């Protein structure tokens, strides 16, 4: 019923709190469609994960920007968010609260998305159990590979593309 990428997002969001991976799996799914057909509600979910990633690292400016954007998207896309088994009104409220915490530069604390579809929650619980993890466990703030995940990725393809584009601009 729900896309696998969304289920993977929920797993990473609630089990290992790997917000970087949340971003990766949903962005890849979102980009599978032509740009004109992409659904913006996925961007809101991605921005929630990115905002929490920034807050956890102490990047309050980045966290604030992402969470405010996410709140606007979730509010405007409430019907689509509801079809994903989430309580969109409660999610907006959680995001507004988180924005206030970030403005005060309060330390990160884990957040759970308000899942209201009982079948979705059962699927998620089963997924967590099969992996031997606890659904909704708090983020391990001492895990540097989780907290600083973006610094550990292989960016050689991104760097090579930037260099290629720079050469093209110099020629043109």
Rosetta blueprint (number, residue, H / E / L):
1 X L
2 X L
3 X L
4 X H
5 X H
6 X H
7 X H
8 X H
9 X H
10 X H
11 X H
12 X H
13 X H
14 X H
15 X H
16 X H
17 X L
18 X L
19 X H
20 X H
21 X H
22 X H
23 X H
24 X H
25 X H
26 X H
27 X H
28 X H
29 X H
30 X H
31 X L
32 X L
33 X L
34 X L
35 X H
36 X H
37 X H
38 X L
39 X L
40 X L
41 X H
42 X H
43 X H
44 X H
45 X H
46 X H
47 X H
48 X H
49 X H
50 X H
51 X H
52 X H
53 X H
54 X H
55 X H
56 X H
57 X H
58 X L
59 X L
60 X H
61 X H
62 X H
63 X H
64 X H
65 X H
66 X H
67 X H
68 X H
69 X H
70 X H
71 X H
72 X H
73 X H
74 X H
75 X H
76 X H
77 X L
78 X H
79 X H
80 X H
81 X H
82 X H
83 X H
84 X L
85 X L
86 X E
87 X L
88 X H
89 X H
90 X H
91 X H
92 X H
93 X H
94 X H
95 X H
96 X H
97 X H
98 X H
99 X H
100 X H
101 X H
102 X H
103 X H
104 X L
105 X L
106 X L
107 X L
108 X L
109 X L
110 X L
111 X L
112 X L
113 X L
114 X L
115 X E
116 X L
117 X L
118 X H
119 X H
120 X H
121 X H
122 X H
123 X H
124 X H
125 X H
126 X H
127 X H
128 X H
129 X H
130 X H
131 X H
132 X L
133 X L
134 X L
135 X L
136 X L
137 X L
138 X L
139 X L
140 X L
141 X L
142 X L
143 X L
144 X H
145 X H
146 X H
147 X H
148 X L
149 X H
150 X H
151 X H
152 X H
153 X L
154 X L
155 X L
156 X H
157 X H
158 X H
159 X H
160 X H
161 X H
162 X H
163 X H
164 X H
165 X H
166 X H
167 X H
168 X H
169 X H
170 X H
171 X H
172 X L
